[in-house]
Amino acid sequence: MDKKILYLFKNTRSVVKAQNELVKNRLKCLILPVPRNISSECGMCIETLAENEIMVDKLLEKIDINFNKTVDY
């Protein structure tokens, strides 16, 4: 089973902007509701494979999107 990582954002606009950047760079991702056991200002998050973590971090920093992330959810 592939390990996944969740990216959490402050608002929906950031989620959509992040997803667009990931798709543009051919990284598979899903927009999901934030799990109840995780606190977030926005009700949506992005799930992707943990193996993409470094690339996703760099892409989101490049387009100036603030995020938090969690692997164990």
VOBA-1610 file (N, C-alpha, C; in pm, whole numbers, padded with zeros to 5 digits, always signed):
BEGIN
Met+00084-00119+00000Met+00000+00000+00000Met+00088+00125+00000Asp+00060+00215-00089Asp+00139+00338-00100Asp+00106+00434+00013Lys+00210+00492+00070Lys+00192+00588+00177Lys+00146+00720+00117Lys+00049+00785+00182Lys-00008+00909+00132Lys+00025+01024+00227Ile+00011+01145+00176Ile+00035+01264+00255Ile-00079+01362+00227Leu-00122+01434+00330Leu-00225+01536+00315Leu-00163+01674+00325Tyr-00203+01761+00234Tyr-00164+01901+00238Tyr-00285+01983+00280Leu-00268+02062+00386Leu-00376+02143+00444Leu-00351+02290+00412Phe-00459+02363+00387Phe-00448+02502+00344Phe-00544+02590+00424Lys-00521+02721+00416Lys-00605+02816+00491Lys-00739+02843+00425Asn-00748+02826+00294Asn-00874+02857+00225Asn-00887+02773+00098Thr-01008+02770+00046Thr-01039+02690-00072Thr-00963+02739-00195Arg-00946+02870-00205Arg-00872+02926-00319Arg-00732+02866-00327Ser-00666+02853-00213Ser-00530+02794-00209Ser-00532+02647-00251Val-00636+02575-00211Val-00649+02434-00250Val-00656+02422-00402Val-00742+02504-00462Val-00760+02498-00608Val-00632+02540-00680Lys-00568+02646-00632Lys-00443+02692-00694Lys-00335+02584-00684Ala-00326+02521-00567Ala-00228+02413-00547Ala-00258+02295-00639Gln-00384+02254-00646Gln-00420+02143-00733Gln-00385+02173-00878Asn-00414+02292-00924Asn-00382+02330-01062Asn-00232+02317-01089Glu-00150+02360-00994Glu-00005+02351-01009Glu+00042+02206-01012Leu-00014+02123-00926Leu+00026+01982-00923Leu-00014+01910-01052Val-00134+01936-01098Val-00181+01873-01223Val-00096+01920-01341Lys-00066+02049-01344Lys+00018+02104-01450Lys+00154+02034-01455Asn+00203+01993-01338Asn+00332+01924-01329Asn+00317+01772-01325Arg+00199+01725-01365Arg+00170+01582-01381Arg+00186+01500-01253Leu+00149+01560-01141Leu+00148+01488-01014Leu+00004+01452-00981Lys-00020+01326-00953Lys-00155+01283-00918Lys-00191+01333-00778Cys-00313+01384-00768Cys-00360+01432-00639Cys-00512+01429-00636Leu-00566+01429-00515Leu-00710+01432-00494Leu-00744+01544-00397Ile-00853+01615-00424Ile-00905+01709-00326Ile-01007+01631-00242Leu-00989+01637-00110Leu-01074+01564-00018Leu-01119+01655+00096Pro-01228+01619+00165Pro-01261+01689+00289Pro-01153+01657+00392Val-01120+01754+00476Val-01021+01730+00582Val-01080+01628+00680Pro-01005+01522+00712Pro-01054+01424+00809Pro-01090+01490+00943Arg-01190+01438+01008Arg-01239+01498+01134Arg-01134+01503+01244Asn-01041+01410+01242Asn-00939+01407+01347Asn-00826+01508+01324Ile-00835+01585+01215Ile-00732+01685+01183Ile-00798+01822+01183Ser-00738+01917+01249Ser-00790+02053+01252Ser-00739+02130+01131Ser-00824+02211+01072Ser-00785+02291+00957Ser-00877+02411+00945Glu-00825+02523+00895Glu-00907+02641+00873Glu-00996+02622+00751Cys-00955+02540+00660Cys-01029+02514+00537Cys-01081+02371+00544Gly-01198+02346+00492Gly-01255+02212+00499Gly-01204+02116+00393Met-01115+02163+00305Met-01064+02079+00198Met-00913+02062+00210Cys-00863+01952+00158Cys-00719+01926+00158Cys-00682+01853+00030Ile-00554+01837+00008Ile-00505+01762-00108Ile-00430+01640-00058Glu-00464+01525-00116Glu-00394+01401-00086Glu-00309+01364-00207Thr-00185+01324-00180Thr-00097+01277-00285Thr-00005+01170-00226Leu+00072+01107-00309Leu+00165+01005-00260Leu+00279+01071-00183Ala+00318+01009-00073Ala+00427+01063+00009Ala+00557+01073-00069Glu+00574+00989-00170Glu+00697+00995-00250Glu+00708+01125-00329Asn+00597+01198-00343Asn+00598+01326-00414Asn+00624+01446-00322Glu+00643+01421-00194Glu+00650+01527-00094Glu+00749+01638-00128Ile+00870+01605-00161Ile+00972+01708-00187Ile+00933+01792-00308Met+00887+01727-00413Met+00848+01800-00534Met+00727+01890-00507Val+00627+01838-00435Val+00508+01917-00404Val+00546+02037-00318Asp+00628+02015-00216Asp+00673+02126-00131Asp+00737+02237-00214Lys+00825+02199-00303Lys+00894+02299-00387Lys+00797+02373-00478Leu+00703+02301-00539Leu+00607+02365-00628Leu+00518+02464-00553Leu+00471+02424-00434Leu+00384+02512-00357Leu+00459+02634-00304Glu+00583+02615-00265Glu+00665+02729-00221Glu+00692+02824-00337Lys+00713+02768-00455Lys+00741+02849-00574Lys+00623+02941-00608Ile+00501+02893-00589Ile+00384+02976-00619Ile+00329+03045-00493Asp+00408+03041-00386Asp+00381+03116-00263Asp+00248+03078-00197Ile+00228+02949-00179Ile+00110+02900-00108Ile+00155+02843+00026Asn+00094+02894+00134Asn+00122+02843+00268Asn+00044+02713+00289Phe+00108+02618+00354Phe+00044+02489+00376Phe+00101+02423+00500Asn+00027+02329+00550Asn+00074+02234+00652Asn+00054+02097+00590Lys+00117+01999+00649Lys+00101+01864+00593Lys+00105+01762+00705Thr+00047+01648+00675Thr+00048+01537+00770Thr+00058+01406+00692Val+00135+01315+00744Val+00151+01185+00680Val+00065+01082+00755Asp+00060+01091+00885Asp-00014+00994+00966Asp-00153+01045+00997Tyr-00245+01005+00916Tyr-00384+01046+00939Tyr-00468+00926+00927
//
